[in-house]
Structures are given as structure tokens and as C-alpha cells.
Amino acid sequence: MSGAVAPQPQEARALRLHRQLTRIWATGPGWQRLAAVNHSVIGVRMMVTAFTFFVIAGVLGMLTRVQLATPNSGFLDAETYNQVFTMHGSMMLFLFAIPMVESIAVYLTPKILGTRDFAFPRLTAYGYWCYLFGGTIVTASLIGGVAPNSGWFMYTPLSSSVYTPGINSDVWLLGITFVEISALSLAMEIVVSILKMRAPGMSLDRMPIFGWYILVTAMMMIVAFPPLILGSILLEVERAFDLPFFDPTRGGDSLLWQHLFWLFGHPDVYIIFLPMAAVLSTIIPVFANRALLGYRAIVVAIIALAFLSFGIWVHHMFTVGIPHLALAFFSAGSAIVAVPTAVQIFAWLATLSHGRPRWDVPMLYVFGFFFVFAMGGLTGVMLAMVPFDWQAHDTYFVVAHMHYVVAGALAFPMIAGLYYWLPLLTGRTAVHRLSVPAFWLIFVGFNLTFFMMHLAGLLGMPRRIYTYRGDEGWNWLNLLSSVGGFVMTIGFGLLVIDLVVQLRHGRRARRDPWRATTFEWAMPIPPAPYAFASIPHVGPRTEGVAPGELAVSLARGEGYLGFTRNGWQEALGVHTSSGQPEQLIVLPNPTYLPLVTALATAAAVLALLFKFYLLSLAAALATLGLFVLAAQRAGLRRDYGPLPVGLGVEVPPHTEVSSAPAWLSLICALVANGTLFTALVFGTFYLWLAGANWQAMPPPEPSRLLALAAIAGLAVAAVAARASLKAVVVGRSASGSIGLTALALLAAVAAVVGLIAGVTPHPREHALGATAAALLFYVALHAGIGLLFLLSNVLRIGAGFVSQRRSTDLRLTRLWIDYTLATAFIALGLVLALPAMVGMLGGRP
């Protein structure tokens, strides 16, 4: 026995592992909290920030109800009312609804999928800071009396400089676009993390339904947000530099804004609904004591709903004068979209009917959702019918429908999820003496508020009016609607009190208090910064094991990565479809870079807002420089080869594989970018067909020689980028190829700038020249960003981050330049085709 060592108890081993992981993963105290990049910290911050904006937006909404409670009210004047109702809608949609569903995804998705964090924690943090600063800019405009006042939809020409000459519209265009940067960043983060960072063994057909909902939602964000971003950029350029994209007197068209806005706006309804459906699909089986029925049917319905939602944006535009055939097509599509929604609802009802439901606070809000969403769905089918829409359009019937579908579909599942996951967040359970009355006040107040709006709309009450005479028959409806609003507000106040009381006096929750089946309950409550002490494996051995039982095994380190190494924050990357482990992902430590980069971005936005264009350009360049700097701190400086990750498995680090998260992330970014480019091309063709006086303009004469030089330069750059990648892979120097790539990109930029300088008619004179300039600028911008990729490559090669195995940087550069070449070919081809297109208009009857 002299050489024998008694084994330590399993509890001591688990405690030691917990301390080691906490030291590696924890965010420091005090000011170091600003450097946090952990998804749990960011998710909670986003929830709190979104709720703060919700409170402000709710107060603004109640101000509108006070104004409309009685006829001829002098509570708010017309200008103040316009700012208040515009900010109410804008904040509820852009600063509360979308960020709240993303914050829920940020906090829960890694936990439910059995991993430790997202693939790009610094991008998560940057997205949050952009959201906070952008939302603050928009909200602060209320204090200065320069808040947006053209409606949350910002229709032109009302929002153009002719009718809104101050900075009111600029606040919306720049501030909301700033917030959309956050939404897009987080959407790409979510897609990559779900596809690459699930628990090993979790194939797509084994993924919890929550993961499917969030994955499809994030993909929809990537495709839906760019048209709105493009529209905002074009309108801001028109306001700032007088380029007439939406000015019908100079070849533009105001309806182009509506097309771009609703290409975002209609899918956005489902972007808000689907994450809440994810909450319902997670909660209902738990309280029904029955597995979710129709898993595969629901997955198909989610995907079908996503596709259909992009094809029916025009049903918001039935009254603008579009052809009758188009009316019929979009009306039919608007009715068909109810089918995949019904599939989900019937699956939930079937799960409840085949189970043994137990009632608790979350189930109260599930019941409230069914009632409210059914009402909203019925009125939605009514509005999908063109004859009825012609009568009800621009009345309070539409306002009521939107609140039932968007606000109701968001609020009730969100609160159900809040009560369901509160034990995970706080370690305590709710105080039912407050939560039950709060539900009934919210439910009754909500329906009293918005059902009356249906009736007022049917009686002809228009939207966006700040007062009325009193002889129209709306008085009692508006008064009851306002009373209902205050009842609902009291309910939300009681809900907040309940949460505060719970934090202080709620009962301590045991692990897995609901007897659930998803991985977020297989961890300490509240969760540690690393989430799982070891990562679970999904397979026959774990499929029937309750999370509470699995938690003990994972805490002992009996899964993957149940140890520490080199002080790294480690997670596992898996095959996209099968879920088999294929790479070790080393995540970055806390850093202030996301905060500093977001501050530089905010400086660029504020400088644009106050017309300091050179300062804005400097801040934008600083932002790009900070992104390049951030890239210098990513990855590993040497090759490691396969490393053990536990359970007898060895995988290489993510820097040494071709399917690294960065590769998929750039693909997502290019999909978003391509959507924006497609919207720009769509806008060009739309203005060509609908814009005024295009045929009367002298045909443009773009230089074919410069266009050919630009294409040739980008083609050479693409070939040289491939040569540099090949040189690194075979162990040779890539400096010559990189230098040739840079020279070719510079030549392409110079040629495109020459084309922009020669655009006719002048971009300020007519939309013909403005659209040509926009297409050319797109090409020049992307070639310029290609130069930044090359700069990053040179710096990282010099710092030792690139080798024969670690060649991801050069692969990303090659992909970006290939994309730039493809889009430049289309854009320059369209510019060269403009003379012929204008000539075709001349022969049109």
C-alpha cells in the first residue's frame, strides 16, 4: 500500500472541475463586466434592455390612448401625437419585439442544444452594444423633440426631406439601421452555432424542436432584414445628398419604399411568431406530460411558413393600384399561409388532448395565446380577401388585427416562457398569489383594448388620426379601449411586482422543477458561466434519461471536455447534419473590443445624423480597423493536430479544418449581402418600369472600356487569391500572389470610380443616374472590403496564425472576392444595359 493513492470522492473531483472552469469562463467584477462575451450574460442584458424599451413604448402607447379616449382632446397636439405614435410602433417592433426574441434565443439556445456558448462570442457582444446604442439614439430623440413623426413604417414621400425637413426621419433611418446591424449579427451567430455546435450525436432529426424554430427564424432574419436596410440607406442618401430614388418628380417612385419595407415587414411577423411558437412547443409537452405530437410535420410546417411569408408582402399594398392578377395571386397566397400555422396549432392541441395536462402559471398564458392568436388569425384571413381589405385598409381594424397577431402572439407565449424558465434564471419559483391575478388583468385588458378597435375600424375610424369630432359613433369604443389599456398596464405592473417579489422571497427551485426533457435543466440552477461541466452525448444511452439525472454525470466530467486545457474556453464543433464531433472550438476570452467597436460604429451614425460626413467617414474607417484588429486575436498560433476531447474521441482544433464556423459565417453574411444586392437590382428594374420620365432622359453612355477594366481587375484578383491559397497549402510564400490581388482590386476600384464620375444623367438630376451610381458604388465598396481582407491576411501570416493546415483566412478572402466578381458582373452588365433599357421605354405606348 506504500505506493497506492486513495481515489478522491467523485464530489471532490466535480468541485475541482467546477472551480477550474469557473476561473477560465467567468467574467471579472466591476468594469470588467463591460468586457463580457458569455452568451448567458449577454442574453440577460438583452432581455433587461428590451424590457426597458417595452416599458417606454408602453407608456407612449398609453399616451395615445389618453388622447383618443375622448373626442376633441387637447392632451397632445398633432405634432407631439405623430412623434408619440411613431415611436410607440417603432420601439415595440424594432427595440422590443425583435430584440426580445433574439435575447431569448441567445440565452437559451446553447443550453437547450447542450453546448457551452455560441461560435462567435465577441460578435454576440458587439450585436448587443449596437442594439443598446442604436436604441438609445432613437429614444433620446424624444427628449429633444425631434423624434420620428412619419409613422413606424416611414412611408415616402411623407418621410422625405420635402415634408419632413428636420432630422426626425434621419433619426429613424440611421438609428433603426444601426439596430438592424445588431439583429443581423445575432442572426448569423445563431445559424452558425445551431448548425455547428450542438451536442455530439444530436443529428438534425434529433434536434429539439426549439432549435428548429430558432434556426429557421434566424435564417429568415438573414434574408428579410437586408431589403429594409437597403431602403433606409437609399432614403437617407436621398435626404442627405439629394439622390431621387423615391422622388416621383425626378424619376423615382414612392411605392419603391413600400415594396422594400414590406419585403422585410411581412416576414417579420413570422420572425416574431416562430420563436414564441418554439416556446409553446417546448412548454406544452412538459405540462401535458406527453411528447410533442407531429415533430416532423411541425418541422415541415416551419420551413413552409418561412418560404410562404416571403412571397406575400404585397398583401399590405392591395390599395395602391397594382394589377388585378397580382391581387388575386397575393390574396390566395395570404390565405394559404394559414395552413402551416394551423398544422402547428393542431399539433399543440393534439399533444394536450392526448396527455394529462397540469395547470400552472405558464399554462394560463398558453391558454391566453390560443384565444388571442385565433382571433388574430381569423381577422388576418378577412384582410387577405381583397374586397374586404379595400374597405378596412387604413382603419383601426388593421391596427387591432396587428396587435392581436403580433403583440398577442408575442406577449402571451413570452410571459409563459418567462415563468417556465425563471427557475433557471434565478433559482426561484413564482409567487402564485400575484402571478394569477396579473394574468387575468393582462388577458382581459388586452382583449378589451384591441377588440374595441376592430369595431371602431368597422365603423370607419381611420388610422393615424390624433383626434375626432365625436359624432361618428366611436366615442364609447375609444373610451372602453383606453380603459382596457389601463387595465392591461396594471396587469403588467403586477407582473413586474411578482418578479421582484420572486427574486427576494420566491421558493428555492430544485433542479429540473418541471420534469422537462431538454438539456437546459441538466445544469446547475442558476447556470454556471460555462453552462455544462462536460458536454453530453446524444444517443441511445441518454435519450430516455431525465435531465436531472444526467446533470450529476455531466457535473462529474463524464461527458465530452470534462477537463481543462491550456486555460482555453473549449466547445465542440459537430458535422452539420449528423452531429458527429469533428472539431475543437477554442472560444475567445472576455475583451473590450466589442464595446469599443460598437462605440466607433455609434460615432459614425451620430456624425451622419448631424451631417458631419468627414467625421462619419473617419469613424467608419476606425470601425473597420477595429474589425481587422479583432481578427488578429482569433485562432491559434501553431498546429496541434487531433486533440483528445473525452469519451475516446480526438478531433483537430477549428483552425485546422475546412468546415470551421468562420466559413459558414461568411456564407451567411454573403447570403444577407446577396439579398441586399438582389433588392437593389429589383429596385433598378422597378424604377425603370414605374419611374416617371425615364424615356425622356438622354440615354446614359457608360464607358465600356472602364467596365471591362473593372471586370478584368476583379477576375485577376480572383485568380490571384486562389494562387495565394494554393501557395500557403503547399508551404510556399503567398506574398507575391497577395500583392497581385491587391493591385488588381485597386485597379478595379479605380475603374469603377471612373464610371461613377461619368454617370449620366447626374445622380441628383434623375433616378436613372442615381440607380446607376448605386450599383457602381456597391461594386467599389466590396472591392475595397476585399483589400481589408488582404490586409488581415498579411498581418495574420506575419503573426504566425496561418500555416499549411491553418488556411481558413485565405479561403475566406477567396470566397469574398469570388462573390464580388459575380455581383460586379451583374451590376456592371445592368449599368451597360441601361441605354438599351431606356431606348425600349421610348417605344412603349
N, C-alpha and C positions, 0 to 999 in steps of 0.2 A: 504493500500500500504506500510505500515511501514515495513513488513517482506518480501516484494517482491523484487526480484533482476532482473533487466532488462537483458534479454539474450544478450550475446555477438554476434556481427555480425559473419556470417559464415566465412568471410575472416579472421577475427582476430583469430578464432579457428584454421583455416587451417595454419595460420602463426605460431601460437604457437606450433602446432603439428610438423611443419617443423623444427622449432628450436630444439625441443626435440629430434627428430630423428637424426638430423644432429650431435648433441652433442654425441649421442650414436654411430653412424655409421662412423663418419668421421675419417680419418687418420690424425695424427698430422703433424705439419710442420717440415721442416729441416730433421735431421737424422731420425726422426720418420717415414718418408716416407719409409724407408727400412723395417719397420715392417708391411707394408700394406698387407692385405689379401683380400681386397674387389675385386670382380671379375672385376669391371669396371677399376680399377687401373691396375690390373694385365693384363687384356686384352689389354689395350692401350700400356703398356710396351712391351708386346709380339709383337704387331704389329710394334712398332718402332724398336725393336731389329731385328725382321725378315726382315724388310725393309733394315736395315743397312747391314745385311748379304747378302741381294739381291744385293745391290749396289756393295759390294766387289766381289761377284760371277759374276756380270755383267761385271765388269772391267776385271776379269780373262778371261771371255768368249771373250771379245773384243781383248785381247792379243793373244788368239788362232787365231782369225780371221785375225789379222795383220800378224801373222806368215804364215798363209795359203793363204793370198791374192795373193802372187806371188810365183813361183817355186824357189827352192833352196834358200829360205830366211834364213838369218843368224840372224834374230831378236831374236829368242830363240834357245838355244841348246836343245838337245834331253832330257836331264835330267830335265831342267827347264820346258820344254813343258809338260813332263809327270806329273810333280807336278801341273802345272797350270791347265791342262785339268781335272786331277783327282779332284782337289779342286773345280773347277767350277761345275762339276757334283755333287759332294758330298754336297757342300754348297747349291746349288739350290734345291736339293731334301731333305736333312736332316735338313738343317739350315734355309731354307726359305719356301719351299712348305708346308711341313707337319706342322711346327710351325705356319705358317700364317693361314692355315685353322683352326687350333686349337685356335688361338688367336681370330679369328672371332667368333668361337663358344663360347669361354669364355666370350667375351664381350656381345654378342647378345642373347644367348640362354635364360638366366634367364629373360631378358627383354621381349622377344617375348612370353615366356611362362607365363608371369605375376607373377613372383616371385622376391624376393629381392636379392638372392645370390645363390651360389652353396652350396651343402650339407657339403663340407669339405674345407672351405676357406684356411686353412693352407696348405692343400695338393696342392691346386692351386698355392699358392705362392712358395712352395717347387719345384713344377714342373717348374715354370718359372726360378728360380735360377739355377736349374740343367741345363736347356736349355742354359742359358746365360753362365755359367761357362764351360759347355762342348763345346759349340760353340766357346768360346774364346780360349780354349786349341787347338782345331783343327785349327783355323785361325792363331793363334800365331806361329804355326809351319812353316808357310810361311816365317816369318821374319827370323827364324833360318835356313832356307834352308833344313829342314827335313820334309817337308810336304808329305803326302801320294802320292805315284807315281805309283800305280798299277792299276789305273782306279777306278771310283766311285763304281764299282761292286766288286773290290778286289779279282778277281779270283785267286785261287790257281792253280799251285804252284808258280805263279809269285809273290804273296804276302807272300810266306813262307820265312823262315829265310835263305834258301839256295840262293834265288835270290834277296831278299831284306833284307840284314843282319842288316841294321841300325834300327832306331826307327820309320822310315817313316810309315810302316804298323801298328806299335803299336799305333801311334797317331790316326789313323783312327779307329782301333778296339776298343780302350778304349774311345776315345772321342765321337765317334758316339754312342757307347753303353750307355755312360753317358747321351747323349741327348735322347736316346730311353727311359731311365727311366722317363724323363720328359713327353714324349709322352704317355707312358702307364699310368702314374699318372693322367694326364689330361683326358685321355680316360675313366678311371674308374670313375673319378669325374663327367664327362658329363653323362654317362649312369645312374648313381645313381640319379643325380639331375633331369634328364628328367623324369625318372620313378616315382620319389617320391616327386618332388617339383614343379609341375605345379600349375597353378591357380585352386582353388577348382571348381569342376564341369567340368573341362576340361578332359573328358574321352579320351582314345587313339584315338577314331574315330572322336573326335572334335579337336585334336591337330593340330596346324598349320603345314603345310607340311614341313616347315623349321625344326621343331622339329623331324619329322620322318627321314629326311635326316641325321641330325646330330646324332640322336640315332643310326641308322644303321652304320654310319661311325665310331662312337666310338666303337661299338661292333666289327666291322671289325678290328680296331686297336688292340683291346684286343687279338684277335686271330692271327693276321698277324705278329705282331712285335716279339713275343717270338722266332719263328724259326731263325730270323736274330740275335737276342740276343744270342741264343744258339750257332749259327755258329761262331759269333765273340768271344765268350768265349772259344770255342774249339780251334779256330785258335790261339788265344792269349796264351792259355795253351800250345799248340804245340810249339809256338815260344819261350815262356819263360821257359818251363820245359821239352821240347823235347818229348812230348807225340804225337805219329804219327797218328793223326786222318785223316790227308789229305796227308800223305806221302805214295805214292804207293810202295816204296821200303820196307816198313815195315808194310804192311797190310792195309794201309789207301787207300783213293781214293779221287782224286782232285774233281771229279764230285759231291761228297757229299756237298761241299761248294755251288755249283751251285743250287742244289736242295733246300738247306736251304735258300739261298739268294732269289731265285725266289718264294719260298713259301711265302715270305714277299713281294717281288718286284712286282709280278703281281697284287695282291690285292691292293698294294699301289697306283697303277694308279687310281683305283676307289676310294680309300680313299681320293685322291686329287680331283677327279672329283665330287664326290657326294656333298660335301659342296658347291661347286660352282653351282651345279645344284639346291641346296637349295636356293642360292641367286637368280638364274634365276626364280625359281618357286615362289619366293616372289615378285620379281620386275615386272615380265611380267604381272600378273593380275592387278597390280596397274596402269601401263601405258596403258594397254589395256582397262581399265575401265570395266573389266569383271572378274567374279570369275573364278578361275582356273578350267578348264575342266578336268575330269578324275581323281579326287582326289584318289579314291580307286584303280584305275588302276595304278596310279603312285606309290602308296604305295606298291602294289604287285610287280611292276617292280623293285623298290629299293631293296626289300628283295631278289628277284630272282637274281638280278645283284650281290648282295653280295655273295650269295651261289655259283653262277657260277664262280665268279672271283677266288675262292679258288681252283677250280678244273682244271685249265688250265695253271698252272705255267710252264709246260713242253714245251709250245709253244715257250718259249725263248731258248729251248735246242734242236731244231729239227736237228741240225747238229752234235750232239755229239755221234751219233751211237746208239740211242735207237731202240727197235724193231718196225717193220712197223705197227703192230697192234696198238701199243701205239701212233705212229704218226697219224694214222687215227682218233683215239679217241680224241686226244687233238686238232687236226685240226678241227674236227666237233664242239667240244666244243668252240673253239675260234670263229667260225662263229656264233654259237647260241647266244653268249653273246651280239651280236649286237641287238638282239630282244628287251630285256628290255630297252636298251639305246634308241632304236627307239621309243618305247612307250612314253618315256618322251619327246623326241623332237617333236613328232606329237601332244602331249598334249599342248605343248607350242605354236606351230604353230596354232593349232585349237583355243586356247584362243585368240591369236592375230587376227585371221581371223573372229571370232565371236564378237569381241569387236570393240571399236573405238580408235585405238592406238593414243597416243600423243607422239611426239618426244621430247626427252630431252637428255642430255649427257649420262645418263645411258643406254638409248635405242641404242645409237650409238655402245656402247661396246657389247650390246646384239646381234646386227646385226653382229659385228665382230666375236663374238663367233660362231654363226651359220655357217658362212663361213669357219672359221678355223677348227672347230670340224668336219664338214662334210668332209673336205679334209683329216683330220687325220683318221677318221673312214673308209674312202674308202681305204687308204693305209694300215690300220690295217687288213681289210678283205683280202687284197692281201697277206700280210705277214702270215696270218693264213693258206694259202694254201701251203702245204709242198714243191711242186716243185718250186714255186716262191721263197719261203723263202731260199731254198738251194742256189739260185742264188744271192739273195740280202743280205743274212746274212753277218754280219761284213762289210757292206759297208755303205756309207753315206746315203743311202736310209733309213736305220734303224734310223740313227741319226735324219734325217728330220722328219720321222714319229713320233718319240718320242717327239720331240719338238712341233709338231702340236697337239698331243693328250694331252701331259702333260702341256707344257708351255702355249699353246694357250688356252686349256680348263681351265687353272688356271688364266692366266693373264687377259683375257678379262672380264669374269664374276667378277673377284676380283675388277677390276677398276670400273665396273658398280656398284657393291655394295658399293665401296668406295664413289662414288659420290652420291649414293642414301642415305647412312647413314651419310654422312658428316654433314648435319644439326643437326643430333642427337649428334654427337661427339663435334661439335664446335659451334653450334648455328648459323652458317652462311651458305650461299649457294655459288655455284661456280661462277667464272668469265668466262662466255662462250667464250669470245674473245680469251682465252688461251686454254680452255679445248677442243674445237672442233679441232683446228689445231693439238693439241697434239694427239688426237685420230687418225687422218689421217696419221700422221708421224709414229705412232706405228703400225698401220694396214698395211700400205704399206711397211714399213721397215721389219716387221715380215715376211710377205709373200715373199718379195724379198730375204731375208736371207735364209729361210728354203726351199722354193720351189726349189731354185737352187741346194740345197743339194740332193733333190730327183734325179735330172737329173745327178748330179755328181756320185751319187751312182749307177744309172743305167749304167753309163759308166765305172763302176768298181773301183771307188775310195774307198780304204779301210778305215775303222775307225782307229783311234788311230795312224795315221802317223803324223810326225811332219814336213815333207817336201815331195816334189815330184820333179821329173826331169823336167817336163814341156812339154814333147812330148806325153802326154797321152790324150790330148784334154780336160783337166779340167781347164785350165788357166782362161778363161773368166767366167766360172761358179763360181770359187772360188773368183775371183775379185768382181763380182756382189754380191755374198753372203756377202762378207766383207763390201761392200758399203751399202748394206741393213742393216747390223748390226749397222753401224754408224748412219744411218737414224733412226732406231728404238731407239738407245740410245739418240739421240737428242729429239725424241718424249717423252721418259721417263723424260728427263731433263726438258722439257717444262711442263710436268705433275707436277713435283715437284715444279716448279716455280708457277704454278697455285694454288697448295695447300698452299704455303706460302703466296701468294697474298690474297687468300681467308681468311686465318686466320687473316690477318691485315685489309683487305679492303672489304671483302665479305659482301653482304647484310644480315642483320639480318633475320633469318628464323622464321616464325611464327610456332606455334605448329601444327604438322601434315601437313607439307608443300605439301606432295604428295597425300593427301586424301587416306591414306592407311587403312588397316583393322586389323593390328596386334598391340599387346599391347605395343610395344616399343615406339609408338607415343602417348601413354596415360600417359605421364610423363613430367616433366619439361625438357626443352631443354637449355643447355645440362643437362643430368640427375643428380639427387642428389645421394649421396653415397648409400642411402637406396632404390633407384630406385622408389618404389611406397610408398606414404604415407599410403595407405591402399591397400590391395591385392584384386583384382577384383574377382567376381564370374562369371563363365561362365554358362550361361543358357539362357532361352528364353528372359529374360529382357535385356540382354547385347549383344546378337548375332547380332542384327541389329543396334547397337549404334556405331557411329564413334568414334575412339579413342580420337579425340579432344574433343568430348562432354563428354566422360567417364572420361577424365582426371580431369575435375573440381570436379566431385563427389568423385573420389579417393583422390584428394588433400584435401578434407574436412574430410577425415577419414570415409567415408560412406561405405567402404568395410570391409574386414577382417583385424584385427590387426591395426585398425585406432587409436591406442593409444600406450603409452609406459608403461613398467612394469619392475621394479627391475633393470633398466639400461641394460636389455637384448637386444641383437640383435636377433629379432624374425622373423621366417618364418614359413610357414605352410607345413606339410607333408601330402600327399594325398595317397589314395589307388592306387596301380599301374595301374589298368585298368580303374576303374570307375572315378577316380579323386575326390572322396569324401574325405573331410578333416578327418584325423584320428590321427594326432599328431602335437604338437607344437615343432618346431625345434629351439633350442637355439644355436646360432652360436657363435664361439669364437671371442674375441676382437683382435685387431692388436697385433702381437708378433714378436720378432726377431728370434724365434725358427726355422722357415723355412729357413731363411738365414744362421743361424749357422749350421743347419743340412746339407744344401747343401754345405757349405764350408768344413765340415768334409768329405762329400762324394767326393768332388773335391780333397781333400788332399789324400784320398785313391787311387783315379785314378792317380794322379800325381806320387805318390810313386810307384805304379805299373809300370808306364811308365818309370821311371828311375831306376827300379829294386831294390827299397828299400822295400823288401817284408815284413819284420817285421814291418816297419813303416806303410805300407799299411794295414796290419792286425790290428794294433792299431787304425788307423783312421776308419777302417770299424767297429770295435767294438764300437768306440766312436759314430759313426753314429747310430748304433743300440741302444746304450744307450740313445741317444737324442730322438729317436722314442718312447722309453719307457717313457722318461720324458714328451714328448708331450702328451702321453696318460693320464698322471696323472693330466693334466689340462683340460681334456674334461669331459663334463657331469655336473650333479648336485649332491650336497651332501645330499639331502633329498628328500623324496617323496612329491609330490604336489597333485597328483590326477588330475581329469579333471579341466582344467582352461578355462575361457571364452576367445574366440578369435574373438568375434564380430558376428553380424547377428544372435544372439541367439544360437550360436554353442559353445560347450565345448569339448575340447579334452585334453588328458594327454600329458605331455612332452615326447619327443622322447626317453628319458632314461627309460620310463616305458612301452614301447610297444615292442612286439616281432618283428615287422617289421621296426625297426629303420634303418636309412640309413647305419649305420656301418655293419649291417648284409648283406645287398645287396652288399656293397662294398667288403666285404671279399669273397663273391661268385664270383664277377667279378675278384678279384685277383687270386682266385683258378682256374678260367677258363683260365686265362693267364698262370698261373703256369702249369696247366694240358696240355695246348698246348705246352709249352716248354718241358714237360716230354714226350709227345707223339712224338715230333720231335726227342728227344734223343733215344727213343725206335726205331723209324723209322731209325735213323742213325745206330743203332746197327744192325738191320736186313739188311740194305743196305750194310754195310761193310762186313757182313757175306756172302752176295751173290756176291758182286763185288770186295771186297778187295783181294789182292794178298797173296798167301802162307798161308792162314788160315788152309788149310788141312794139311800142312807140319809141323805145330806147335804142340808141345806136348800138349795133352788135359789139360786144367786147372783142378785143383782139389779144388774147393771151399769147405770150411768146412760146412757141412750140420748142424752140431750142433750149430755153431755160427749163421747161417742163421735162424735156428729155434728159438734161443735165442733172436735174434733181433725182429722177428715177435711176439714172446710171450711178449717181453717187450712192444712193441707198442700196442698190444692188451690189456694188463693190463692197460696201460696208457689211452687208450680209455674208458675202463670201469670205471676207477677211475675218469676221467674227467666228465663222466656222474653222478657219485656219488656226486662229489663236486657241480655240478649244482643243483642236487636234494636237497642237504643239504641246500643250500642257499635259494631255493624256499620255503622250508618248515620251514625256520627260524633257522636251526641248524648251528653249526660251520662247515666250509668246510676245515679246516686246515689239518686234517688227510688225507682226500682224495687228496688234492693238494700235500701234501708231498709224498703220494704213487705214484701219477702221475709223479712227478719229479724223483723219484728213478727209476721208470720203464723206463722213457725216457733216463736217464743216462745209464742204463743197455743196452738199445737198441743201443745207440751211441757207447758204448764200444765194443759191439759185432760187429757192422759194421766196426769200426776202425780195429778190429782184422781181419775181412775179407779183408779189403783193404791191410793190411800188408802182407797177404798171397796170393795176386793175382799173378797168373802165366799165361802166361809169364809176366815178369816185364813190367809195363806200358810203359817204354821207349823203350823196345825191339820190341814190336809189337802192332798193333791196337787192337788185341784180348784182351790183358791185359788192354789197355787204356780204351776201352769201358766198361769193367767190373768195372774198378776203377771209371769211371764217373758215372755209375749207382749207385754204392755204396755210393759215395760221396753225390749224390743227397739225398739219404735216410738220411745219417748222418746230413746233413745241415738242413733238415726240422725237424728232431727230435730236433736239437739244437735250432731252432727258436721256437719250442714248449715250450722249457724251458723259453725263453723270454716272451712268453705269460703268463706262470705261474708266473714269477716274477712280471709282470704288475698286474696280478690278486691279488697277495699278497699285493702289495703296495696300490692298489685301495680299497681293502677291509679294510685295516688298516686306510685309509684316509676317509672312510665313503661314497665312491662312489658306493658301491654295497649293495643291500638290496633284500628283497623278490621280490619287484617289479622291481628293477633295477639290472637285472641279465644278461644283454647283454654281459658283459665281459666274463663270464664263458661259455656262449653259443658260442661265437667266438672261445674260446680255444678248446671247444669240437669239433667244425667243423674242425679246423686246424688239430687236432690230428687224427680225422677220415680220413681226406684226406691223411695225412702222412702214416697211416696204409694201406690205399688202394694202394697208389703208391709204398710203400715198398713191398707189396705182389707181385706186378707185377715185380718190379726191381729185387728183390731177386730171384723170380722164374726164371727170364730170366738169371740171373747170374748162377743159379744152372743148367739151361738147356744148358749152353754153351758147356760143354763137349760133350753132345749128338749131339748138332748142328755141332760142329767141326767134330765129327765122321761121320755125314751124308755127309759132304763135301768130306771125304775120299773115299766114294763110288760113287761120281759123275764122269761121264765120262769126 
